[in-house]
Amino acid sequence: MRVRFFGRHDSLLFAGLMFALLMVFQSPIKQALDGAREIEEAHGVALLPALLVLTVMFIFHQYGKRTEMKAEAVAAAAEAALARGRAVELEQLMLLGQALARALTTDALREAVWRHLPPLADGKEAWIVLRSEDGWERLTDIGFSRWSTGELEGRADEATTAPLELQERSEGLDVNGHVCFPLLIGARPAGMLGCPATGLTPRTRQKLGAAAALLAIGVKNAQLFANVRDNSVKDVLTGCYNRAHMLEVLEGELARARRSGTAVSIVLFDVDNFKSINDRYGHLCGDTVLATVGQRIRQVLRRSDVRCRYGGDEFLILLPETSTSGAVRVAEWLRGEMEQVVVCPSGDRLSITISAGVATTSGGRLTAVDLIDQADRGLYQAKSDGRNRVREGAEAPAFGETPARRAGELLLTH
């Protein structure tokens, strides 16, 4: 540690001190100079010029050392500031990584990004889109308040067409005034992090590139967790949710309907003459029919509509905030869609029809069991009326109809 006796603004004080010392020691100095002249005259040497040269060289040497020390101090301060900045950046990245490691859902990813990405972008408005089955799904700006529909998605599409070696660059890709950072999992982009390029420094680009690598890992973890969760609650053959998960979701929707006073509807349907299909074409053909039905209802229904394989060839559709008339329209539309489905077992063309029952409760008045029983009554009525129909389920009587109805249903062999 260097001890400084004079500050950077003490030069005038130092000069005054030296002048005062010259005044105080004027007589001894004069005697020393006279002695030096006598030595010069006695020995023929130039002592005073040599002393003057040494003094000047000493002053320049000290000045050079002082300048060098100042430069070293400035460089050390700059390195310290850079180290502090990198430590802050490292801490920001660590906080983002920790938050992403805990994020196992899309909502949790969105919260982690909302909390920890802005400091890494130095105040710039960064955006993220994730790859989905239908194209791109926004993780930020989901209300399209900042960027219009298709604006970010178009940039993401253009960035993914670049060669892989360009997508892997830590400084990102310049696309239409934005810098894009693909969230690469292997060689496939699972999403895109972007930011307006105006005023974006190279250092900020490096930070966003590191953030993109962390985000890719977080997205992959969330996808793996979603796959494990879906596999545990979904029917493998049809891709629809299983019965246990549907009952859990239905109970939740009914509880929400009780609080909000909204309507909840369900559609219960099965494949007409499914037993005959199994008997004639075999169970592998029956599995193909069920898989085709499951695929079809996943394609035509809303994301908010929960699709379930209730059991055997029965399927249950949960329609939140849907009235009876709306549920009947959905069921009729679904029935019409199923009429277009053709399965070809062993070269034959097998058309599919369904019969459906509809039930609705307002304000969650009915329990899940009562609502399903009411829809089951509608399904039984559709069977009784000739199949390939939609019927509203009647409320259960006070006693004794269900066993007889089940016996009649067995006679119909639907």
DOBATI-638860 format. One line per field, with one value per residue: x, y, z of N, C-alpha, C in turn; residue number from 1. Coordinates in steps of 0.2 Angstrom, whole numbers. Layout:
<sites>
nX	[X	...]
nY	[Y	...]
nZ	[Z	...]
caX	[X	...]
caY	[Y	...]
caZ	[Z	...]
cX	[X	...]
cY	[Y	...]
cZ	[Z	...]
vodren	[NUM	...]
</sites>
This chain:
<sites>
nX	[4	4	9	3	11	8	-6	-15	-18	-9	2	5	6	17	27	27	32	45	51	50	59	71	72	74	86	95	108	116	115	121	134	137	137	147	158	158	162	175	181	179	188	200	202	198	186	169	158	146	137	136	129	117	113	110	101	90	88	84	72	64	64	57	45	41	39	29	19	18	13	1	-5	-5	-14	-26	-28	-29	-41	-50	-49	-54	-67	-72	-71	-80	-92	-93	-94	-107	-115	-113	-119	-132	-135	-134	-144	-155	-153	-155	-169	-174	-171	-180	-192	-205	-216	-225	-230	-222	-210	-212	-213	-200	-193	-198	-194	-180	-174	-174	-163	-152	-154	-151	-161	-167	-181	-184	-189	-198	-202	-209	-207	-221	-234	-242	-234	-228	-227	-231	-220	-218	-226	-239	-251	-250	-247	-236	-229	-236	-248	-239	-228	-216	-216	-213	-200	-194	-196	-188	-175	-173	-171	-158	-141	-134	-122	-122	-133	-128	-120	-114	-116	-128	-141	-144	-160	-171	-170	-169	-161	-158	-158	-157	-165	-157	-159	-150	-148	-160	-170	-179	-186	-186	-176	-176	-172	-173	-162	-156	-145	-139	-126	-111	-107	-119	-125	-118	-121	-135	-134	-129	-139	-149	-144	-146	-160	-164	-161	-169	-182	-182	-181	-194	-202	-199	-204	-218	-221	-219	-229	-240	-240	-243	-256	-263	-271	-264	-267	-277	-273	-280	-285	-285	-298	-297	-290	-298	-310	-304	-301	-314	-320	-313	-317	-331	-331	-326	-336	-346	-341	-341	-353	-355	-359	-356	-353	-354	-350	-354	-350	-350	-344	-354	-360	-348	-344	-348	-339	-327	-329	-331	-319	-309	-299	-288	-291	-302	-294	-288	-299	-302	-291	-291	-303	-299	-288	-295	-304	-295	-290	-301	-307	-307	-293	-296	-306	-308	-302	-307	-304	-316	-319	-317	-325	-330	-331	-327	-331	-326	-333	-329	-338	-349	-365	-380	-386	-374	-366	-374	-372	-358	-358	-365	-358	-346	-351	-355	-342	-336	-343	-336	-325	-315	-311	-300	-300	-292	-294	-307	-319	-323	-335	-338	-349	-356	-364	-371	-373	-378	-375	-378	-374	-378	-369	-362	-371	-374	-366	-350	-353	-367	-368	-362	-369	-381	-378	-375	-388	-393	-385	-389	-402	-400	-395	-407	-415	-410	-397	-382	-384	-388	-392	-400	-397	-408	-413	-409	-422	-431	-429	-423	-420	-409	-403	-412	-410	-397	-398	-406	-397	-387	-394	-395	-382	-371]
nY	[-6	11	26	42	58	70	77	77	90	98	105	119	122	114	120	133	129	124	137	144	136	139	152	152	144	152	157	146	139	148	148	135	136	145	137	127	134	137	124	121	130	127	114	113	108	106	108	114	115	101	97	104	98	85	88	92	81	72	78	77	63	59	66	58	45	49	51	39	31	37	33	19	19	23	13	2	6	6	-8	-13	-8	-14	-27	-27	-24	-35	-45	-41	-44	-57	-61	-57	-66	-78	-77	-77	-90	-98	-95	-100	-113	-117	-115	-124	-123	-114	-102	-100	-99	-87	-78	-79	-73	-61	-55	-56	-54	-40	-32	-38	-34	-21	-12	-12	-17	-32	-48	-63	-78	-94	-110	-119	-132	-126	-116	-101	-96	-83	-78	-67	-50	-55	-49	-42	-29	-21	-26	-30	-43	-56	-49	-51	-65	-67	-62	-71	-83	-79	-79	-92	-98	-95	-101	-114	-112	-98	-95	-100	-90	-80	-66	-64	-63	-51	-45	-37	-25	-29	-39	-56	-71	-87	-100	-113	-130	-144	-145	-138	-124	-120	-109	-91	-77	-60	-42	-25	-18	-5	6	-5	-12	-20	-27	-29	-37	-49	-52	-55	-66	-75	-76	-82	-95	-100	-99	-108	-120	-119	-119	-131	-140	-136	-141	-155	-158	-155	-165	-177	-175	-174	-187	-194	-191	-193	-202	-215	-220	-212	-199	-190	-183	-193	-202	-199	-187	-179	-179	-172	-159	-156	-154	-143	-133	-133	-128	-115	-110	-109	-99	-88	-89	-93	-103	-121	-134	-150	-163	-179	-193	-207	-220	-225	-242	-248	-260	-269	-266	-270	-283	-287	-282	-283	-280	-272	-264	-257	-250	-241	-234	-227	-220	-212	-204	-198	-190	-182	-174	-167	-159	-150	-144	-130	-124	-122	-131	-146	-162	-179	-196	-206	-219	-235	-234	-221	-204	-188	-171	-156	-140	-125	-111	-111	-111	-121	-121	-117	-128	-138	-134	-136	-150	-155	-150	-157	-170	-169	-167	-180	-188	-186	-193	-207	-223	-236	-252	-266	-264	-260	-247	-238	-229	-217	-214	-204	-204	-192	-185	-170	-159	-146	-135	-121	-110	-119	-128	-142	-157	-165	-179	-179	-171	-178	-189	-184	-180	-193	-198	-191	-196	-209	-207	-202	-213	-221	-215	-218	-217	-208	-194	-179	-176	-167	-170	-176	-171	-181	-193	-195	-208	-224	-225	-227	-241	-248	-241	-244	-257	-257	-251	-260	-269	-262	-263	-253]
nZ	[0	-5	3	3	3	-2	-10	-25	-28	-21	-26	-27	-13	-10	-18	-12	1	-2	-7	5	13	6	9	23	24	18	20	24	12	3	8	4	-9	-12	-7	-16	-28	-24	-24	-38	-43	-37	-42	-55	-60	-66	-55	-51	-63	-65	-53	-55	-67	-62	-53	-61	-68	-58	-54	-66	-66	-55	-58	-69	-63	-55	-64	-70	-59	-58	-70	-68	-57	-62	-72	-63	-56	-67	-70	-58	-58	-70	-65	-55	-62	-70	-60	-55	-66	-67	-55	-58	-69	-62	-53	-63	-68	-57	-54	-66	-65	-55	-61	-68	-76	-89	-84	-73	-79	-86	-75	-70	-80	-81	-69	-69	-81	-87	-80	-86	-99	-99	-97	-109	-119	-119	-128	-129	-137	-138	-146	-152	-156	-165	-171	-165	-148	-137	-124	-117	-118	-120	-122	-134	-133	-135	-147	-163	-169	-176	-178	-170	-171	-185	-186	-178	-186	-197	-191	-188	-200	-203	-205	-194	-188	-187	-179	-167	-163	-150	-149	-156	-169	-182	-186	-195	-188	-175	-162	-162	-152	-154	-144	-142	-142	-142	-159	-163	-162	-148	-144	-145	-140	-140	-144	-147	-158	-157	-149	-142	-134	-137	-125	-119	-128	-127	-114	-115	-124	-116	-107	-115	-117	-104	-103	-113	-107	-96	-103	-109	-97	-92	-102	-102	-89	-91	-101	-93	-83	-92	-97	-86	-84	-95	-108	-116	-129	-135	-133	-125	-109	-94	-84	-70	-70	-77	-68	-57	-63	-67	-54	-49	-59	-56	-43	-46	-53	-44	-36	-45	-52	-65	-79	-82	-93	-100	-112	-116	-125	-135	-147	-160	-161	-157	-151	-161	-171	-165	-165	-178	-185	-177	-162	-164	-175	-168	-158	-167	-172	-160	-157	-168	-166	-154	-159	-168	-160	-153	-162	-166	-155	-143	-134	-121	-118	-110	-114	-113	-111	-105	-103	-110	-125	-122	-122	-114	-113	-107	-105	-100	-94	-103	-110	-110	-123	-130	-128	-134	-147	-149	-147	-158	-169	-167	-168	-182	-187	-184	-193	-204	-203	-209	-207	-213	-212	-217	-230	-232	-230	-217	-209	-196	-182	-169	-153	-142	-126	-117	-103	-91	-78	-68	-59	-52	-46	-47	-42	-47	-50	-51	-62	-73	-73	-77	-90	-95	-96	-106	-116	-116	-121	-133	-139	-139	-147	-160	-162	-168	-164	-154	-137	-124	-107	-95	-78	-64	-58	-43	-38	-43	-58	-64	-64	-72	-84	-87	-89	-101	-109	-111	-118	-130	-135	-137]
caX	[0	7	7	4	12	5	-12	-14	-19	-5	8	6	8	24	31	28	36	52	53	51	65	76	73	76	93	98	115	120	116	126	141	139	139	154	163	158	166	182	183	180	194	205	203	197	180	162	154	139	133	134	124	111	110	108	94	85	86	80	65	61	63	51	39	39	37	22	14	17	9	-6	-8	-7	-20	-31	-29	-32	-47	-54	-50	-59	-74	-74	-72	-87	-97	-94	-97	-114	-118	-113	-124	-138	-136	-135	-151	-159	-152	-159	-176	-176	-171	-186	-198	-207	-222	-224	-231	-216	-205	-214	-212	-193	-191	-201	-190	-173	-171	-173	-157	-147	-155	-149	-167	-170	-187	-183	-195	-197	-207	-207	-210	-227	-236	-245	-230	-224	-231	-227	-219	-219	-230	-244	-257	-249	-248	-230	-228	-242	-248	-235	-221	-211	-215	-210	-193	-191	-195	-182	-169	-172	-168	-150	-136	-133	-116	-124	-138	-125	-116	-116	-119	-135	-142	-148	-165	-176	-169	-169	-156	-162	-154	-161	-164	-155	-159	-147	-148	-166	-172	-185	-188	-181	-175	-175	-172	-172	-154	-154	-142	-137	-119	-108	-107	-126	-127	-115	-126	-141	-132	-128	-146	-152	-142	-149	-167	-165	-161	-175	-187	-181	-184	-201	-205	-199	-209	-224	-222	-220	-235	-245	-240	-246	-263	-266	-272	-258	-270	-281	-270	-284	-284	-288	-304	-295	-288	-304	-314	-301	-302	-321	-322	-311	-322	-337	-330	-325	-343	-350	-339	-342	-360	-355	-361	-351	-356	-350	-353	-352	-352	-347	-344	-359	-359	-341	-343	-348	-333	-322	-331	-330	-313	-304	-297	-283	-295	-305	-289	-287	-305	-302	-285	-293	-307	-295	-285	-300	-307	-290	-290	-307	-310	-303	-288	-299	-310	-304	-304	-305	-307	-319	-318	-319	-326	-334	-326	-330	-328	-328	-334	-330	-342	-353	-372	-383	-386	-368	-364	-377	-369	-352	-359	-368	-352	-342	-355	-354	-335	-335	-346	-332	-319	-316	-305	-299	-297	-292	-296	-314	-320	-327	-337	-339	-354	-356	-370	-369	-377	-376	-378	-376	-375	-376	-367	-360	-377	-374	-359	-348	-356	-373	-368	-360	-375	-386	-375	-376	-395	-394	-382	-394	-408	-398	-395	-414	-418	-408	-389	-379	-389	-386	-398	-399	-399	-413	-411	-411	-428	-430	-426	-424	-420	-402	-402	-416	-407	-391	-400	-408	-391	-384	-398	-394	-375	-368]
caY	[0	17	31	48	63	75	76	79	98	101	107	126	122	111	126	138	126	125	143	146	133	143	158	150	142	156	158	140	138	153	146	129	137	147	132	123	138	136	118	121	134	123	107	113	104	110	105	117	112	94	96	106	92	79	90	92	74	69	81	73	56	59	67	52	40	51	50	31	29	39	29	13	19	24	6	-2	8	3	-15	-14	-6	-19	-33	-26	-25	-43	-48	-39	-47	-64	-62	-57	-72	-83	-76	-79	-97	-101	-94	-104	-120	-118	-114	-130	-122	-108	-96	-99	-96	-80	-74	-78	-69	-54	-53	-56	-52	-33	-30	-41	-31	-14	-7	-13	-21	-39	-52	-71	-83	-101	-115	-123	-136	-121	-110	-98	-94	-78	-79	-60	-46	-59	-45	-39	-21	-18	-28	-32	-50	-59	-45	-55	-72	-66	-61	-78	-87	-78	-81	-99	-100	-94	-107	-116	-108	-91	-96	-101	-84	-77	-59	-64	-62	-45	-47	-32	-20	-33	-44	-62	-76	-93	-104	-119	-137	-147	-141	-136	-119	-121	-102	-85	-71	-54	-36	-20	-17	2	7	-11	-12	-27	-31	-31	-43	-55	-54	-58	-72	-80	-77	-86	-101	-102	-99	-114	-125	-118	-121	-139	-143	-136	-146	-162	-159	-155	-171	-182	-173	-176	-194	-197	-189	-193	-209	-215	-222	-206	-192	-186	-184	-199	-201	-196	-180	-175	-177	-167	-153	-154	-152	-136	-129	-132	-123	-109	-108	-107	-92	-83	-89	-95	-110	-126	-139	-156	-167	-186	-196	-213	-222	-230	-249	-249	-267	-273	-264	-274	-290	-288	-280	-284	-275	-267	-259	-253	-245	-236	-229	-223	-215	-207	-200	-193	-185	-177	-169	-162	-154	-146	-140	-125	-126	-121	-137	-152	-168	-185	-203	-207	-226	-239	-229	-215	-198	-183	-165	-151	-134	-120	-105	-113	-113	-127	-120	-117	-135	-142	-133	-139	-157	-156	-148	-163	-175	-168	-168	-187	-191	-185	-197	-213	-228	-241	-258	-272	-261	-258	-240	-238	-222	-217	-209	-204	-201	-188	-182	-164	-157	-140	-133	-114	-108	-125	-131	-149	-160	-168	-185	-178	-168	-183	-194	-181	-181	-200	-199	-188	-201	-215	-205	-202	-220	-224	-211	-220	-215	-202	-189	-176	-175	-164	-175	-174	-172	-188	-193	-196	-214	-230	-226	-229	-248	-250	-238	-247	-264	-256	-249	-266	-272	-258	-264	-247]
caZ	[0	-5	7	-1	7	-6	-14	-32	-28	-16	-29	-25	-7	-10	-21	-6	6	-5	-7	12	15	3	13	30	24	13	22	23	4	0	9	1	-16	-12	-6	-23	-33	-23	-26	-45	-45	-35	-45	-62	-61	-66	-50	-50	-68	-64	-48	-58	-71	-58	-49	-66	-70	-52	-54	-71	-64	-50	-62	-73	-58	-52	-70	-71	-54	-59	-75	-65	-53	-67	-75	-58	-55	-72	-70	-53	-60	-74	-61	-51	-67	-72	-54	-55	-72	-65	-50	-62	-73	-57	-51	-68	-68	-51	-55	-71	-62	-51	-65	-71	-80	-93	-80	-69	-84	-87	-69	-69	-85	-79	-63	-69	-88	-88	-79	-91	-105	-98	-98	-116	-119	-123	-129	-129	-140	-138	-151	-151	-161	-170	-173	-159	-142	-134	-116	-115	-122	-122	-124	-140	-132	-138	-154	-166	-170	-181	-179	-167	-174	-191	-184	-175	-192	-201	-188	-188	-206	-203	-204	-187	-185	-186	-173	-161	-161	-143	-150	-159	-176	-183	-190	-195	-182	-168	-162	-160	-149	-153	-138	-145	-138	-148	-165	-164	-158	-144	-143	-147	-136	-145	-141	-152	-159	-156	-143	-139	-134	-138	-119	-118	-133	-124	-108	-118	-127	-110	-104	-120	-115	-98	-105	-117	-102	-92	-107	-109	-91	-91	-107	-99	-84	-94	-104	-88	-80	-96	-98	-80	-83	-102	-111	-122	-135	-138	-131	-121	-102	-91	-80	-64	-70	-79	-62	-53	-66	-66	-47	-49	-63	-53	-38	-48	-55	-38	-34	-51	-54	-72	-81	-84	-97	-102	-117	-115	-131	-137	-154	-161	-163	-156	-150	-168	-175	-162	-166	-185	-188	-172	-157	-167	-178	-163	-156	-172	-171	-154	-158	-173	-163	-150	-163	-171	-155	-151	-168	-168	-150	-141	-129	-114	-118	-108	-117	-108	-112	-99	-101	-116	-131	-120	-121	-110	-115	-102	-108	-95	-96	-109	-108	-113	-131	-133	-127	-139	-154	-149	-148	-165	-173	-166	-172	-189	-189	-184	-199	-210	-202	-212	-206	-218	-210	-222	-237	-231	-228	-211	-206	-188	-180	-162	-150	-137	-121	-115	-97	-89	-72	-67	-53	-49	-42	-47	-41	-53	-51	-54	-69	-77	-73	-82	-97	-97	-97	-113	-121	-117	-125	-140	-142	-139	-153	-166	-163	-172	-162	-148	-133	-117	-102	-90	-71	-61	-54	-36	-37	-47	-65	-67	-65	-78	-90	-89	-92	-108	-113	-113	-124	-136	-136	-141]
cX	[4	5	8	5	9	-1	-10	-15	-15	2	10	9	15	29	32	32	43	55	54	58	71	78	76	84	97	106	119	121	121	133	143	141	146	159	163	162	173	185	184	186	200	207	201	191	174	157	147	135	131	129	117	108	107	101	89	83	82	73	61	59	57	44	36	36	30	17	13	12	2	-9	-10	-13	-26	-33	-32	-39	-52	-55	-55	-66	-76	-75	-79	-92	-98	-96	-105	-118	-118	-118	-131	-140	-137	-142	-156	-159	-156	-166	-178	-176	-177	-193	-200	-214	-221	-225	-225	-210	-206	-212	-204	-190	-192	-196	-183	-170	-170	-166	-151	-148	-153	-155	-170	-176	-186	-189	-193	-203	-205	-211	-215	-229	-239	-240	-226	-229	-228	-226	-220	-223	-236	-251	-256	-249	-242	-229	-234	-242	-243	-228	-215	-210	-212	-202	-190	-191	-189	-176	-168	-170	-161	-147	-135	-127	-117	-129	-134	-120	-118	-118	-125	-135	-146	-153	-170	-176	-169	-163	-159	-157	-158	-160	-163	-155	-156	-146	-155	-168	-179	-189	-184	-182	-173	-175	-170	-164	-152	-151	-139	-130	-117	-108	-114	-128	-124	-119	-132	-140	-132	-135	-150	-150	-145	-157	-168	-165	-167	-181	-187	-184	-191	-205	-205	-203	-216	-226	-223	-227	-241	-246	-243	-254	-267	-267	-268	-262	-273	-277	-274	-282	-288	-294	-302	-294	-294	-309	-311	-302	-309	-323	-319	-315	-328	-337	-329	-332	-347	-348	-341	-349	-360	-358	-355	-355	-351	-354	-350	-354	-348	-348	-350	-357	-351	-340	-343	-342	-327	-323	-329	-323	-307	-302	-292	-286	-299	-301	-288	-293	-304	-296	-287	-298	-304	-291	-289	-303	-301	-289	-295	-309	-305	-298	-291	-304	-306	-306	-302	-308	-309	-319	-321	-319	-330	-329	-331	-327	-331	-328	-335	-334	-346	-360	-374	-383	-379	-365	-367	-374	-362	-353	-361	-362	-347	-345	-354	-346	-333	-338	-341	-326	-320	-310	-305	-296	-298	-295	-303	-314	-325	-329	-339	-344	-354	-363	-368	-374	-374	-379	-374	-378	-373	-374	-364	-365	-376	-367	-357	-351	-363	-373	-366	-366	-381	-384	-376	-383	-396	-391	-386	-400	-406	-397	-402	-417	-415	-400	-388	-383	-386	-393	-396	-401	-404	-410	-413	-417	-426	-427	-427	-423	-414	-401	-406	-413	-401	-393	-402	-402	-387	-387	-396	-386	-372	-361]
cY	[6	22	38	54	70	73	79	87	101	104	114	126	119	117	131	135	126	132	146	142	137	149	157	148	145	156	152	138	142	151	140	131	140	142	128	127	137	130	118	125	130	117	107	109	109	107	107	114	105	93	99	101	87	81	90	85	70	72	77	66	55	61	61	46	42	50	43	29	31	35	22	13	20	17	2	0	5	-4	-17	-13	-12	-26	-33	-27	-32	-47	-47	-43	-55	-66	-62	-63	-78	-83	-79	-87	-101	-101	-99	-112	-122	-118	-121	-129	-115	-102	-95	-97	-89	-76	-73	-73	-62	-51	-52	-54	-45	-31	-32	-37	-23	-10	-8	-17	-27	-43	-59	-74	-90	-105	-119	-127	-131	-116	-108	-96	-89	-79	-72	-56	-51	-55	-41	-31	-18	-19	-31	-40	-52	-55	-49	-62	-72	-66	-68	-83	-86	-80	-88	-102	-99	-101	-108	-112	-101	-91	-97	-95	-81	-70	-59	-63	-55	-46	-41	-27	-23	-37	-50	-67	-82	-97	-111	-125	-142	-143	-138	-130	-120	-114	-97	-79	-65	-48	-31	-18	-10	3	1	-12	-19	-31	-33	-37	-49	-57	-58	-65	-77	-81	-82	-93	-104	-103	-106	-120	-125	-121	-129	-142	-142	-140	-153	-163	-159	-162	-177	-181	-176	-183	-197	-196	-190	-201	-210	-216	-216	-199	-188	-188	-190	-197	-197	-189	-176	-174	-172	-160	-151	-151	-145	-131	-128	-127	-116	-106	-106	-100	-87	-83	-91	-102	-115	-132	-145	-160	-174	-190	-203	-215	-227	-237	-251	-257	-271	-272	-269	-281	-292	-287	-282	-278	-270	-262	-254	-248	-240	-231	-225	-218	-210	-202	-195	-188	-180	-172	-165	-157	-149	-142	-135	-128	-126	-127	-143	-158	-174	-191	-206	-215	-230	-234	-223	-210	-192	-176	-160	-144	-129	-114	-106	-114	-119	-127	-120	-124	-139	-141	-136	-147	-159	-155	-154	-169	-175	-169	-176	-191	-191	-190	-204	-217	-234	-247	-263	-270	-259	-250	-240	-231	-223	-212	-210	-202	-198	-185	-175	-162	-151	-138	-125	-113	-114	-129	-139	-151	-163	-175	-184	-175	-173	-188	-191	-181	-188	-201	-196	-193	-207	-213	-204	-209	-223	-221	-213	-219	-210	-196	-185	-174	-172	-169	-172	-175	-179	-188	-195	-203	-219	-230	-229	-236	-250	-247	-242	-254	-263	-254	-255	-270	-269	-260	-259	-248]
cZ	[0	-1	3	4	4	-10	-21	-33	-24	-20	-27	-18	-6	-13	-15	-1	4	-5	1	15	12	7	20	29	19	14	21	15	1	1	6	-7	-17	-11	-13	-28	-31	-25	-34	-47	-43	-39	-52	-64	-62	-61	-50	-56	-67	-59	-51	-63	-67	-55	-55	-67	-64	-52	-60	-70	-60	-53	-66	-69	-56	-58	-71	-65	-55	-64	-72	-60	-57	-70	-69	-56	-61	-72	-64	-55	-65	-70	-57	-56	-69	-66	-53	-60	-70	-60	-53	-66	-68	-55	-56	-68	-63	-52	-60	-69	-58	-55	-69	-75	-84	-89	-75	-73	-85	-81	-68	-74	-83	-73	-65	-76	-89	-86	-83	-98	-105	-99	-105	-115	-123	-123	-130	-132	-140	-143	-149	-157	-167	-173	-167	-154	-138	-126	-113	-120	-125	-124	-130	-139	-135	-145	-157	-167	-176	-182	-176	-170	-181	-190	-182	-181	-196	-198	-188	-194	-207	-202	-196	-184	-183	-180	-167	-159	-154	-144	-154	-166	-177	-188	-190	-189	-175	-168	-159	-158	-149	-147	-140	-140	-143	-154	-167	-159	-154	-143	-146	-142	-141	-141	-147	-152	-157	-149	-139	-139	-135	-131	-117	-122	-129	-118	-110	-121	-121	-107	-109	-118	-109	-99	-109	-112	-98	-96	-108	-103	-90	-96	-105	-94	-86	-97	-99	-85	-85	-97	-92	-80	-90	-104	-117	-129	-139	-137	-127	-113	-99	-87	-74	-64	-72	-72	-58	-56	-66	-59	-47	-53	-59	-47	-40	-51	-49	-35	-39	-53	-62	-73	-83	-88	-99	-108	-116	-121	-131	-144	-155	-163	-162	-155	-157	-172	-172	-164	-174	-187	-183	-167	-160	-171	-173	-160	-161	-172	-166	-154	-163	-170	-158	-153	-166	-166	-152	-156	-168	-162	-147	-136	-122	-113	-116	-111	-114	-111	-106	-97	-108	-122	-129	-119	-118	-112	-110	-105	-103	-98	-102	-107	-112	-121	-134	-133	-133	-146	-154	-151	-155	-170	-173	-169	-179	-191	-189	-190	-205	-209	-205	-210	-211	-215	-215	-228	-237	-229	-223	-208	-199	-187	-172	-159	-144	-132	-118	-108	-95	-82	-71	-60	-49	-44	-41	-45	-47	-55	-54	-61	-74	-78	-78	-89	-100	-99	-104	-118	-122	-121	-132	-143	-143	-145	-160	-167	-167	-170	-155	-144	-127	-112	-97	-83	-69	-57	-47	-34	-43	-54	-68	-68	-72	-84	-92	-92	-100	-112	-115	-118	-131	-139	-140	-141]
vodren	[1	2	3	4	5	6	7	8	9	10	11	12	13	14	15	16	17	18	19	20	21	22	23	24	25	26	27	28	29	30	31	32	33	34	35	36	37	38	39	40	41	42	43	44	45	46	47	48	49	50	51	52	53	54	55	56	57	58	59	60	61	62	63	64	65	66	67	68	69	70	71	72	73	74	75	76	77	78	79	80	81	82	83	84	85	86	87	88	89	90	91	92	93	94	95	96	97	98	99	100	101	102	103	104	105	106	107	108	109	110	111	112	113	114	115	116	117	118	119	120	121	122	123	124	125	126	127	128	129	130	131	132	133	134	135	136	137	138	139	140	141	142	143	144	145	146	147	148	149	150	151	152	153	154	155	156	157	158	159	160	161	162	163	164	165	166	167	168	169	170	171	172	173	174	175	176	177	178	179	180	181	182	183	184	185	186	187	188	189	190	191	192	193	194	195	196	197	198	199	200	201	202	203	204	205	206	207	208	209	210	211	212	213	214	215	216	217	218	219	220	221	222	223	224	225	226	227	228	229	230	231	232	233	234	235	236	237	238	239	240	241	242	243	244	245	246	247	248	249	250	251	252	253	254	255	256	257	258	259	260	261	262	263	264	265	266	267	268	269	270	271	272	273	274	275	276	277	278	279	280	281	282	283	284	285	286	287	288	289	290	291	292	293	294	295	296	297	298	299	300	301	302	303	304	305	306	307	308	309	310	311	312	313	314	315	316	317	318	319	320	321	322	323	324	325	326	327	328	329	330	331	332	333	334	335	336	337	338	339	340	341	342	343	344	345	346	347	348	349	350	351	352	353	354	355	356	357	358	359	360	361	362	363	364	365	366	367	368	369	370	371	372	373	374	375	376	377	378	379	380	381	382	383	384	385	386	387	388	389	390	391	392	393	394	395	396	397	398	399	400	401	402	403	404	405	406	407	408	409	410	411	412	413	414]
</sites>
